[in-house]
Amino acid sequence: MTTESGIVARLRVLVWPAALVGGLLLVLFAQVEWGSTDEGVQPSITGLGRVTVPGASDEDVAFFFEDNTDRPGLTVVVLGAVIAVVAALGWWRARLRPAAIGVIGLASVIAAAVGIRTLGDPAAHLFSDRVTEALDLELPTMQPGYGLIGTVVVAVLLLVVVGFAVVTSVWPGRSPDADRVSRNDESS
């Protein structure tokens, strides 16, 4: 076995734990700040629609914002959980790996799309239209929060992991028979 193929083989082992951790990180990042603003009452909002306003009680915030937030992070929580479970199954059973890579890739693309879409205009995707109507103004400009940025970064990294798994599975000479032949050639 050449040094390059030995390194690739070692890295292939890390695909499943990396995907598992990535899925769990998506679940985590969906629950933290996705947007905040310095305008007005300075609200911040999580991917699951929980709004916090400095100096305001939770009841006051809930009264105004209850059912008035969109929850794009809910999709990310579901996708992250699916990725984590599928990665664990792929890690556990080799025969499930081709399907697992497909599911992880599709879920990562959707999570990245949700994150990038929200990143373009956090306020428009985190608050419902009723908030705009109630304020009778445009929504404040929101900066993306660390949870939203983390979601996009993790989703893109998961796509890199999926790409690596796909490329190394079709890499010339990466079949088990080719490895066996190359080991026999080296021992001769």
PyMOL commands that set and color helices and strands:
alter all, ss='L'
color gray80, all
select helices_A, chain A and resi 3-13+15-30+58-65+72-92+94-120+122-126+129-135+146-170+176-187
alter helices_A, ss='H'
color red, helices_A
select strands_A, chain A and resi 33-36+44-46+51-52+143-144
alter strands_A, ss='S'
color yellow, strands_A
deselect
rebuild
show_as cartoon
